[in-house]
Amino acid sequence: MTRHVGWIAGAAAAVLVAAGAITYAVAEDGGSSATTPAAGSADAGFARDMAVHHQQAVEMSYIVRDRTKNEEVRRLAYDIAQTQANQRGMLLGWLDLWELPKVSADAPMTWMGMGDMASGKDGALMPGMATNTELKKLNTLSGKQAEILYLQLMTDHHKGGIHMAEGCVAKCAVGVEKKLAQGMVDAQQSEIDLMADLLKERGAKARD
């Protein structure tokens, strides 16, 4: 299993290197009116929503890092936090580059035609996001119990993130943003598979 986690860490590092290249590519051609997305576009909507989605993943990962001493889970959590914090910075940076607002009056996922999907109840603004109650519970657990809840919450979180990223692959117009979204799909699916193994080792499984 350590080898598997190590592979994920290596893949995360590769994503961060590629992220720099993608940011540079957007900066190179993102300033022209022909390629700059509109505020209501899928490109802008994905950037705004995924930045919020990623922020919670970073928060959850830092919580569990302090609630367990298990090196495999801590390493996975650190990789997720670093990768998604970097991607979040890219997404917000693109909005700045495009001179577009980072918030919108539209409901989350409106750009996907799914603005009525998430109620925002108890802090879960988009599908896959943990509720405030679940985050508070994670903060009260330690050891194996914290690991299991984190892996379950992050599996749900990744499933929601993959759904959104697939929406960008289908709807976004900026090529490098579509490429980043596809990279998110591939990396998060690999992490879901890893988390399923980690849950099985702990006598648990993903939530239905």
N, C-alpha and C positions, 0 to 999 in steps of 0.2 A: 504493500500500500504506500510505503514511503516513496518508492520509485514513481508511483502514479502522481502523488502530490508534487514531487519534484518536477515531473513533466509539466504539470499545470503551472508551476512557478516559472519554468523556462518559457512556456507559451505566453504567460502574462508579460514577461520581460520583452518578448518579441512584439507583443501588441503595443507596448509603450513606445518602442522604437518606431514602429510603423505609424503610431499616432502622431509623432512629430512630423513625419513626412506628409501625412494627410493634412495636418494643420497648415503646413507650408504650401501645399498644393492649393488649398482653399484660399489662402492669402494671395497666391499668385494670380488666380483668376476670379476671385470672389468680389472684386471691386467694381466690375463692369455691370451696367444696368441689365445687360442681357442675361447674366448669371446670378444676380442678386435676388434671392427669394422674397416674396411679399410676406407681410406679417401674418396673413391667414393661410399661408402655404403649408403643405405637409412638412417641408424642410424645417420651417420655423417651429411648427407645432411639435414635431418630434424632438427638436433640440430643447425646447422648453420643458416638455413633459419628461423626457428621459433624464434631464438634469435633476429634476425633483425625485424621480424614481431612484436614480443612482445615489442621491444623498442619503436616502434611508438605508440602502444597502451598506454604505460606508458606516453609518451610525450603528447598525446591528453588528457589523463585523468588529468594531472597536469595543462594543459591549461584551461580546463573547470572548474576545481576546483577554479581557480582564477577569473573566468568570471561570476560566479553565486553565489547567496547566498542560493539557494534552497538546503535544507539539504538532500533530497532524492537523488538528482543527485550528490551532492558532496560526499555522502557516497558511492554510487555506483562507482563513479570515483576513489575514494580512494581505495576501495576494488580491483578494476580491476588493478590499478597501483601497489599495493602491491603484489597481487598474481602473476601478470605477470613479475614483476621485480624479484621476488623470483625464478620463473620458468626459467627465462632467465639466472640467475646465475647458476642454476643447469645445464642447457644445455651447457653453456660455460665451466662449471667445468668438465663435462663429456668429452668434447673435450680435455681439458688439461689432464685429467686422461688417455685418450686413446692416448695422444701425437699426436693429429691430428690438422691441421691448422684450424683457426676460419674463414678463408676466402677461397674461391675457384675460380679458373678461369672459372669454369662452370657457366652457367646462373642459376639463382634461379629456384628451383623446377625440375632441371634436374634429380634428384634422383627419381622423380615421373614420369619421361618420359614426362614432360610438360615444358621443358626448354624454349620453344618458346611462352609460354602463355602470360607472362607479358613483356611489352616492356620497362618498367622502365621509361616511359614518365612522366615527371614532378614529379619524385620522387616515383612514385607508382611501387615499384620493384616487387611486387607479388600481385596476386588477393586479393581484399578486402582492400588493403592499400590505405590510403588517398594520394592525390597529395599534392605537396608543396603549390599550390594555395589554396586548401581547408584548409590546416593548417593555412595559413596566414589569410584566411577569419575568421576562428574560433577565431583567436587572436584579431579580430576587433569587434566581437560581444559581447554582454553581456545579462544577464538575460535569459528570455524565448528563445530568438533567439539563443543564444549560446547553451542552453540546447538541443534544437531541432536539431541543426546541429551536435552537439556531439553525440547524440543518434543515428542519422542517419549514421554518419561516423563509429561509433563503431559497429553498427549492421552489416554494410558491412564488417568491419574488422573481426568481429567474424565469419561471414560466410566463409570468406577466410581462417581464422585460423582453423575452423572445417574441411574444405576440406583437408588442409594439415595434420592435426592430424589424420584424417581417413586414409590418405595415409600411415602414419607411422604405424598405427594399422595393416594395411594390409601388409606392406613391411618391417618394422623394424625387426631385429633379436634379439635385447636385450630385454628380457622380461619386465624388470622394465621400460624401455623407452616406450614400447608399452602400459604399464599400465598408465603411466603419460599421454600419448597421448589420451587414452580413457577418462581419467579424464578431460582433456581439452575439449573434445567433449561434455561431459555431462554438465560441468559447464558453458561453453559458450552458449550452447543451452538454459539453464535456464536463463542466462542473456539476451539473445535475446528476450525471452518471456517477461521478466520484462521490457525491453526497449520498446517493442511494447505497453505495458500498459502505460508507462510513455509518450510515444509519443501521444497516443490516448487522454490522459488527457490534452495534449497541443494542441489538434486539428490538429495533424499531423500524419504521418505514415512513415514507412521505405521506402527508395527509391527502385524503381524497378530495 
